[in-house]
Each structure stands twice: as C-alpha cells, then as structure tokens.
Amino acid sequence: MGLATAHGLARRGREVTLVAEGDAARPASAGNFGLIWVQSKGQGMPAYSAWTARSATLWPDFAARLAEETGIDVAHRQTGGLHLCLGEAEVEERARFVAQMSNQMGAAGVRVEMLDRAALREIAPAVGDAVAGASWCAMDGDADPFRLARALGDAARARGMRRIGGAGVAAIRPDDAGYRLEMRDGTTIRAARVVLAAGLGNAALAAALGRSFPVRPQRGQILVTGRLPRFLGVPTTHVRQTAEGSVLLGDSKEDVGFDYGTTMAVGAQIAARAVASFPVLGGARVVRTWGALRVMSPDGFPIYQTWPDLPGLWALACHSGVTLAAAHAGPLADAIDGEAAPPEIAQFTTERFDVPTALAG
C-alpha cells in the first residue's frame, strides 16, 4: 500500500521519497494472490464494505491511467468473481453468510447472489461435481500484483519520486521542520510529512514514537502451476488463472508468527480443494510455491492512523493491498495531502481497540 500511496502523492505534485528495504523485507505485496475482492468484505464493519466497493469502482480508471502513463497492462479484469462451495453444507453456510451481509453490502452498492450448480456452470463450465454451488458478485475481479507494483513505481518515478533502498529506517524523530529519519547506514532524511507503510514493521516504528500500532502476521501459502489452456475466465477465492495461463492456488490462513515458509501439509490441502473444484488441475504441474505474511490488525480491518501531537504523520496498514490500491492512490492520498478524509475511513483508527474509549463513545 505504500507504493500506491506514494504514487498518489506524486501525482498530486508532491516531492516524494520512498524508503524501502527491498526484497529482503519480504513485502506482503510480493506474495499477493491478486484478487480485487468485494463480496464478503466487512462483516461487522459496514464502512469496510463501502471502502472496498469504492476502490473496486475506481479500479478501471486507475488501471487505464497506469497503462497510459507507463505502457504496462496490469491485467485488470472486473469479470465478477466466485466463492465455490464444496458440498451442500458449505452452500448452506455460505448462503447464511450472504444473507447476514445482504443489508450491509447492499448499502455499499454491492449485490451478492447464490448460484446453484447449473447456474454456476454457465460461468465456469470446468467446475467439478464436488462443487454444489457458489456465491457470485459482479464487482469482483483481479489484477497482476507484480505488474501493478512495477507500474506504480514507474509512474511515480516519472513524476519525480525518489527511491532509497536497502538501508531501512533506524529511528524517526520529530523536529522543527517536521521529522528526521535516521537511516541504518548513518544518513539522515528530513521531511515535513511522513507516511509509515512498512507493513508488520509499523509496530516497531510507531513504538519508537511512543505509539501503539497493533499488527500481527498471518501466513498464506500459494501454489503456482505451469501454463494451461484457458479453462477459467473469472477469479475465485481459491483458484485464479492468470492472463498468461498459469494458475494460482491458495487462501490458507496460518498463525505461525514470522515464518515465511511453506509446508507439504497445507500445500496438499490447497491442491486437494483446487482439484475438487476444477478436475482439470489434476494433471497440472506445480512449478513453484511461496509463503507470505499478511498484515493483520486485531479485527482484520485496515488501520489509517494520525495522532494530534504528531502532525503530518500517518501510519497505514491493511491486508488487501491490491483490492484497495485504487483507493490508496486516490482518496487516501488526497487525505494525506491535506484534503478531507474519506468518510469511509473514519472508523479505521487504533482507538477502536481501546475498550474504555469505545465504550465511552
């Protein structure tokens, strides 16, 4: 999300310096599944449903603008998306969830419907007999996260963004001009405004400023097959065929601390569900796997934080960086630059984790 926000600020004509540790930091964006997902987002937090829907609506123009500025097609598709249900028990569970979320998602302009197997096969003919139904949302889609990162970086650099890589930030200190960033290589950067978007590293950066920023890692594993003939024209929560024909399999959720590894047991579970969903994958060859760490808040929703006594400083975190990229490069960057904050994000501060404050409100 840091790169999307930096791009948005550069587009507004701001002088932007992006401080990045590079691949050694294992950014969550490097392991992203690439979904732009609206259905099911925000249970218990209607503002998140609205914020996610807003970003999905902004995505077509966002992708077109990146292509125009950089020549990079980020492979954005808003084809609609499916959450597949294996067996009737999963259909019933999903139908209850969709019904519970209907008013909340409807208020955000999101319509989700349940499909039986016959209706599902009109959209995804390759689904297997184990798939009893699915939920469907026309607003869902996907994009290539690697192309997206490259396009954002190229577009921001073309507008003057400077990138400092490798060293990392050792300390942040307020000073008369705003903030002084002391780098691990001994150099210093001064800035009037600072955006902390270091993922799981934000906890330590905020703590150095005497602030709490509660984030934790959650591992997800992904398997990637070699290229296959086109069999899937829409993304699903567990299986996504890319523009090149390779297939991503995933959606594990593991609380294993800061372990980026992969395991045979979870990989086997991912593969088994994928093959049950699409039997054509039974003969596919897995060419690589990886593990990545999601940046999770205590309730799973984003954090967009400012503090009154630290003017000009924002701290950001979310685990849906591709879905929300258009919003981060647009209305969130506008707010950081001094415009009114989008009403959808008013609740996404750390104060919601302060029980006495929440009860008093």
C-alpha positions as CSV (number, residue, x, y, z in Angstrom):
1,M,0.0,0.0,0.0
2,G,3.0,2.3,0.5
3,L,3.8,2.3,-3.2
4,A,0.1,3.1,-4.2
5,T,0.0,5.9,-1.7
6,A,3.4,7.3,-2.9
7,H,2.1,7.2,-6.5
8,G,-1.0,9.1,-5.5
9,L,1.1,11.8,-3.7
10,A,3.5,12.1,-6.6
11,R,0.5,12.6,-9.0
12,R,-0.6,15.5,-6.8
13,G,2.8,17.1,-7.4
14,R,4.4,16.4,-4.0
15,E,8.1,15.7,-3.7
16,V,8.1,12.0,-2.6
17,T,10.9,9.9,-1.2
18,L,10.1,6.2,-0.8
19,V,12.3,4.4,1.7
20,A,12.2,0.7,1.0
21,E,14.3,-2.2,2.4
22,G,13.7,-4.1,-0.8
23,D,13.1,-7.8,-1.3
24,A,15.0,-8.7,2.0
25,A,12.0,-7.3,3.8
26,R,9.7,-9.8,2.2
27,P,6.8,-7.3,1.5
28,A,3.3,-8.8,1.6
29,S,2.7,-7.4,-1.9
30,A,5.3,-9.9,-3.3
31,G,3.0,-12.8,-2.2
32,N,-0.4,-11.3,-3.1
33,F,-3.0,-13.6,-4.8
34,G,-4.1,-10.7,-7.0
35,L,-7.8,-10.5,-6.2
36,I,-9.8,-7.3,-6.3
37,W,-12.5,-8.6,-4.0
38,V,-15.7,-7.1,-2.7
39,Q,-18.0,-9.9,-1.7
40,S,-17.7,-11.0,1.9
41,K,-15.6,-7.9,2.9
42,G,-16.5,-6.1,6.1
43,Q,-18.7,-8.4,8.3
44,G,-19.5,-6.3,11.3
45,M,-17.9,-3.2,9.8
46,P,-20.1,-1.6,7.1
47,A,-17.5,1.1,6.5
48,Y,-15.1,-1.5,5.2
49,S,-17.7,-2.8,2.7
50,A,-18.2,0.7,1.5
51,W,-14.5,1.4,1.3
52,T,-13.8,-1.8,-0.6
53,A,-16.6,-1.2,-3.0
54,R,-15.4,2.4,-3.6
55,S,-11.9,1.1,-4.5
56,A,-13.3,-1.6,-6.9
57,T,-15.3,1.1,-8.6
58,L,-12.2,3.3,-9.0
59,W,-10.1,0.4,-10.4
60,P,-11.0,0.5,-14.1
61,D,-9.9,4.2,-14.5
62,F,-6.9,3.5,-12.2
63,A,-5.7,0.6,-14.4
64,A,-6.3,2.6,-17.6
65,R,-4.3,5.6,-16.3
66,L,-1.4,3.4,-15.3
67,A,-1.3,1.8,-18.7
68,E,-1.4,5.3,-20.3
69,E,1.4,6.6,-18.1
70,T,3.7,3.6,-18.2
71,G,2.6,1.3,-21.1
72,I,2.2,-1.5,-18.5
73,D,-1.1,-3.5,-18.7
74,V,-1.7,-4.6,-15.1
75,A,-4.1,-7.3,-16.4
76,H,-7.1,-5.8,-14.5
77,R,-10.3,-7.7,-15.1
78,Q,-13.7,-6.9,-13.5
79,T,-15.4,-10.0,-14.7
80,G,-17.1,-10.9,-11.5
81,G,-15.9,-13.5,-9.0
82,L,-16.9,-16.7,-7.4
83,H,-16.6,-18.3,-4.0
84,L,-17.0,-22.0,-4.7
85,C,-18.8,-24.3,-2.2
86,L,-17.8,-28.0,-2.0
87,G,-20.9,-29.9,-0.9
88,E,-24.2,-28.8,0.4
89,A,-23.0,-28.0,3.9
90,E,-20.7,-25.3,2.5
91,V,-23.6,-24.0,0.3
92,E,-25.8,-23.6,3.4
93,E,-23.1,-21.9,5.4
94,R,-22.3,-19.5,2.6
95,A,-25.9,-18.7,2.0
96,R,-26.4,-17.8,5.6
97,F,-23.3,-15.6,5.5
98,V,-24.6,-13.8,2.3
99,A,-28.0,-13.3,3.9
100,Q,-26.4,-11.9,7.1
101,M,-24.3,-9.5,5.0
102,S,-27.0,-8.5,2.5
103,N,-28.2,-5.3,4.1
104,Q,-24.6,-4.1,4.8
105,M,-23.3,-4.9,1.3
106,G,-26.5,-3.6,-0.3
107,A,-25.9,-0.2,1.4
108,A,-22.5,-0.2,-0.2
109,G,-24.0,-0.9,-3.6
110,V,-22.7,-4.5,-3.6
111,R,-25.0,-7.3,-4.7
112,V,-24.0,-10.9,-4.0
113,E,-26.2,-13.9,-5.1
114,M,-26.0,-17.6,-4.6
115,L,-25.8,-19.8,-7.7
116,D,-26.7,-23.4,-7.9
117,R,-24.5,-25.8,-9.9
118,A,-26.4,-25.3,-13.1
119,A,-26.1,-21.5,-13.0
120,L,-22.5,-21.8,-11.8
121,R,-21.5,-23.9,-14.8
122,E,-22.7,-21.2,-17.2
123,I,-20.0,-19.0,-15.8
124,A,-17.3,-21.6,-15.0
125,P,-18.0,-24.8,-17.1
126,A,-15.0,-26.6,-15.8
127,V,-16.1,-26.9,-12.2
128,G,-16.3,-30.4,-10.8
129,D,-19.2,-32.4,-9.5
130,A,-18.0,-31.8,-5.9
131,V,-18.9,-28.1,-6.3
132,A,-22.5,-27.8,-5.2
133,G,-22.9,-24.0,-5.7
134,A,-21.2,-20.7,-5.3
135,S,-21.7,-17.1,-4.3
136,W,-21.2,-14.6,-7.1
137,C,-20.5,-10.8,-7.2
138,A,-20.2,-8.9,-10.5
139,M,-18.0,-6.3,-8.8
140,D,-15.2,-8.7,-8.1
141,G,-12.1,-9.1,-10.3
142,D,-8.3,-9.4,-10.3
143,A,-5.1,-7.9,-11.5
144,D,-1.4,-8.9,-11.7
145,P,0.2,-7.7,-8.5
146,F,3.8,-7.8,-9.9
147,R,2.8,-5.7,-12.9
148,L,0.9,-3.4,-10.6
149,A,4.0,-2.8,-8.4
150,R,6.1,-2.1,-11.5
151,A,3.6,0.3,-13.0
152,L,3.1,2.2,-9.7
153,G,6.8,2.5,-9.3
154,D,7.4,3.6,-12.9
155,A,4.6,6.2,-12.8
156,A,5.7,7.6,-9.5
157,R,9.4,7.9,-10.6
158,A,8.3,9.6,-13.8
159,R,6.7,12.3,-11.6
160,G,9.9,12.7,-9.6
161,M,9.6,10.1,-6.8
162,R,13.0,9.3,-5.3
163,R,13.5,5.7,-4.0
164,I,16.0,4.9,-1.3
165,G,16.5,1.1,-0.9
166,G,18.4,-1.2,1.3
167,A,19.3,0.8,4.4
168,G,16.0,0.9,6.3
169,V,14.9,3.4,9.0
170,A,16.5,3.1,12.4
171,A,14.6,5.9,14.1
172,I,12.1,8.7,13.4
173,R,12.2,11.8,15.5
174,P,10.1,14.9,15.3
175,D,12.0,18.2,14.7
176,D,11.3,21.8,13.9
177,A,10.9,21.0,10.1
178,G,8.7,18.0,10.6
179,Y,10.5,14.7,11.1
180,R,14.0,13.4,10.9
181,L,14.5,9.9,9.7
182,E,17.8,8.3,10.8
183,M,18.8,5.5,8.5
184,R,20.7,2.4,9.5
185,D,23.6,3.4,7.2
186,G,24.0,6.6,9.2
187,T,22.4,9.0,6.7
188,T,19.5,11.3,7.6
189,I,16.4,12.3,5.7
190,R,14.2,15.3,6.7
191,A,10.6,15.5,5.7
192,A,7.6,17.7,6.5
193,R,5.3,14.7,6.4
194,V,5.9,11.0,6.9
195,V,3.7,8.0,5.9
196,L,4.5,4.8,7.8
197,A,3.6,2.0,5.5
198,A,6.1,-0.7,6.5
199,G,3.6,-3.5,7.0
200,L,4.5,-5.5,10.0
201,G,7.4,-3.2,10.6
202,N,5.0,-0.4,11.5
203,A,4.6,-1.8,15.1
204,A,8.3,-1.0,15.9
205,L,8.3,2.3,14.1
206,A,5.2,3.5,15.9
207,A,6.6,2.2,19.3
208,A,9.7,4.3,18.8
209,L,7.4,7.3,18.7
210,G,5.6,6.2,21.8
211,R,2.5,4.9,20.0
212,S,0.8,1.6,19.8
213,F,0.2,0.1,16.3
214,P,-1.2,-3.4,16.7
215,V,-0.5,-5.6,13.7
216,R,0.4,-9.3,13.6
217,P,1.5,-11.7,10.8
218,Q,-0.8,-14.3,9.3
219,R,0.8,-16.6,6.7
220,G,-0.8,-17.6,3.4
221,Q,0.7,-20.2,1.1
222,I,0.3,-20.1,-2.7
223,L,1.0,-22.8,-5.3
224,V,1.5,-21.9,-8.9
225,T,1.1,-24.3,-11.9
226,G,2.6,-24.2,-15.3
227,R,0.6,-22.6,-18.1
228,L,-2.6,-24.4,-19.0
229,P,-5.2,-23.9,-21.8
230,R,-7.8,-21.4,-20.7
231,F,-10.4,-23.1,-18.5
232,L,-11.3,-20.3,-16.1
233,G,-12.4,-16.9,-17.1
234,V,-13.3,-15.5,-13.7
235,P,-11.3,-15.5,-10.4
236,T,-12.4,-17.5,-7.4
237,T,-11.2,-17.2,-3.8
238,H,-9.1,-20.3,-4.1
239,V,-8.2,-20.6,-7.8
240,R,-7.2,-17.9,-10.2
241,Q,-5.9,-18.4,-13.8
242,T,-3.6,-15.6,-14.9
243,A,-3.6,-13.8,-18.2
244,E,-0.6,-15.9,-19.2
245,G,-2.4,-19.2,-18.4
246,S,-0.6,-20.3,-15.2
247,V,-2.9,-21.0,-12.2
248,L,-2.6,-19.7,-8.7
249,L,-3.9,-21.9,-5.9
250,G,-4.2,-20.6,-2.3
251,D,-6.1,-18.9,0.5
252,S,-4.5,-20.6,3.5
253,K,-4.6,-18.7,6.8
254,E,-2.0,-19.7,9.4
255,D,-0.9,-18.1,12.7
256,V,2.7,-19.2,12.7
257,G,4.5,-15.9,13.6
258,F,7.1,-14.6,11.3
259,D,7.6,-17.8,9.4
260,Y,7.5,-17.3,5.6
261,G,8.0,-21.0,4.8
262,T,5.8,-23.5,3.1
263,T,4.6,-26.9,4.3
264,M,3.6,-30.0,2.5
265,A,0.5,-30.5,4.6
266,V,-1.0,-27.1,3.8
267,G,0.1,-27.3,0.2
268,A,-1.7,-30.7,-0.1
269,Q,-4.9,-29.2,1.4
270,I,-4.7,-26.3,-1.1
271,A,-4.1,-28.7,-4.0
272,A,-6.9,-31.1,-3.0
273,R,-9.5,-28.3,-2.8
274,A,-8.4,-26.9,-6.1
275,V,-8.6,-30.3,-7.9
276,A,-12.0,-31.0,-6.4
277,S,-13.1,-27.6,-7.6
278,F,-11.6,-28.0,-11.1
279,P,-10.7,-31.6,-12.0
280,V,-8.6,-30.3,-15.0
281,L,-6.0,-29.3,-12.4
282,G,-5.4,-33.0,-11.5
283,G,-2.7,-33.3,-14.2
284,A,-1.2,-29.8,-13.6
285,R,2.4,-29.4,-12.6
286,V,3.2,-27.2,-9.7
287,V,6.2,-25.1,-10.7
288,R,6.7,-23.0,-7.5
289,T,5.3,-22.3,-4.1
290,W,5.8,-19.5,-1.6
291,G,4.6,-18.3,1.7
292,A,3.8,-14.6,2.5
293,L,2.7,-12.8,5.6
294,R,-0.5,-10.8,5.7
295,V,-0.5,-7.7,7.8
296,M,-3.4,-8.2,10.2
297,S,-4.9,-5.8,12.7
298,P,-6.8,-7.3,15.8
299,D,-10.1,-7.2,13.9
300,G,-8.7,-7.8,10.4
301,F,-9.7,-4.3,9.1
302,P,-7.3,-1.6,7.9
303,I,-5.7,1.0,10.1
304,Y,-5.3,4.6,8.9
305,Q,-3.9,6.4,11.9
306,T,-2.9,10.0,12.7
307,W,-2.1,11.5,16.1
308,P,-2.9,15.1,17.1
309,D,0.5,15.7,18.6
310,L,2.4,14.3,15.6
311,P,1.1,16.5,12.8
312,G,1.9,15.4,9.3
313,L,2.4,11.7,10.2
314,W,0.2,8.9,9.1
315,A,0.5,5.2,9.8
316,L,-1.2,2.7,7.5
317,A,-1.8,-1.0,7.4
318,C,-4.1,-3.4,5.6
319,H,-4.1,-6.9,4.1
320,S,-5.9,-6.1,0.9
321,G,-3.3,-4.1,-0.9
322,V,-4.4,-4.9,-4.4
323,T,-8.1,-4.5,-3.8
324,L,-7.6,-1.2,-2.1
325,A,-4.7,0.1,-4.3
326,A,-7.0,2.4,-6.3
327,A,-8.4,3.9,-3.1
328,H,-4.9,4.3,-1.6
329,A,-3.6,6.1,-4.7
330,G,-6.8,8.2,-4.9
331,P,-8.9,9.4,-1.9
332,L,-6.4,8.2,0.8
333,A,-3.5,10.0,-0.9
334,D,-5.7,13.1,-1.2
335,A,-6.4,13.0,2.6
336,I,-2.7,12.6,3.4
337,D,-2.1,15.7,1.2
338,G,-4.5,17.7,3.3
339,E,-7.9,17.2,1.8
340,A,-10.9,16.0,3.8
341,A,-10.6,12.3,4.8
342,P,-13.0,9.9,3.1
343,P,-15.9,9.3,5.4
344,E,-15.5,5.5,5.0
345,I,-12.1,5.5,6.8
346,A,-13.2,7.4,9.9
347,Q,-13.5,4.2,11.9
348,F,-10.2,2.8,10.9
349,T,-8.0,4.2,13.7
350,T,-6.4,2.4,16.6
351,E,-8.9,3.9,19.0
352,R,-11.3,1.1,18.1
353,F,-9.0,-1.3,20.0
354,D,-9.2,0.9,23.1
355,V,-12.1,-0.7,25.0
356,P,-12.7,2.1,27.5
357,T,-12.7,4.7,24.7
358,A,-15.0,2.5,22.6
359,L,-17.4,2.0,25.5
360,A,-17.4,5.7,26.3
361,G,-18.3,6.5,22.7
